[in-house]
């Protein structure tokens, strides 16, 4: 029961080999071109205000805060839904239930922040 670092992950990785140097270089080139651009708090100061807290808390658990202009207001809800599914899988892979008093982030609050700052 160590979540995604326990037995399930070990079983999934059986037989996986490290990439060749050429494959590694191709992956690095791809990531440099397509990697997530981090949010600049100077350009979106609301990220550090109470209205930005749900976004900041949820997204920073797994990666740098994404620039809200990466997607349009129409695209963000699907991205947030996908991330919520990922978080549920990672945090609940052993079938545990939320703990009493555990912070529950509302996707409506996260989407509202992202939509306000999304690419037009």
Buried (B, 14 or more C-beta within 10 A) or exposed (E): EEBEEEEBEEEEEEEEEEEEEEEEEEEEEEEEEEEEEEBEEEEBEBBEEEBBBBBBEBBEEEEEBBBBBBBEBEBBBEBBEEBBEEBEEEBEBEEEEEEEEEEEBEBEBBBBBBBEBBEE
